[in-house]
């Protein structure tokens, strides 16, 4: 059974808001567990694409989501190594095409339902930092601190552009911005658990903030609420 008293910091927001890095930094600084819920949707997308299952096959998608044999192995890097059925898929799930498929798979209510308990099982003492789109609204509605992290679409596209360039990939800005806008639209317009701030969320716009400033702000809020 999940311990309802375990402290949870829910960090939601759109792609490229910096929440992935920031959530992991907050978890590391606090010594708390970390849930990358987006990775779970990406894993379902990867499993579906490998099994030849398309987004209309909702029962099959839910079955894949329920049966994911996944382990998040801590590593020296900030990001955990993601192992699916014994295979390191850390890179494969970050592929752009899998990201697009993940946002389609995430629209399917049966998939969201199938991933609920798995996400909640990450909550353990002394606390959990949960990163996603619906952590504060649907998965951990009783979270002690809810952050909704945003940044302008242009800034998010520019960050993504830099990230890919640094990896040596040849990219241009315009399609990245178009992709971010399309994904925002899909994530915020879907019927089930759309991307939107929880009523009691603190909305932080990171456009003009450094990663460290955002992290410090979140830690400060957690202290104010007696979570740390
Ligand atoms: O954060 P990310 O880019 O790894 O997420 C991949 C996709 O999964 C993204 O398009 C939105 C979706 N997602 C979701 O619907 N709910 C979550 N809690 C996390 C991610």
Boltz pocket constraint, residues with backbone or C-beta under 6 A from the ligand:
constraints:
  - pocket:
      binder: B
      contacts: [[A, 15], [A, 37], [A, 38], [A, 39], [A, 41], [A, 42], [A, 99], [A, 102], [A, 103], [A, 104], [A, 106], [A, 107], [A, 131], [A, 132], [A, 133], [A, 134], [A, 135], [A, 183], [A, 187], [A, 193]]
      max_distance: 6.0
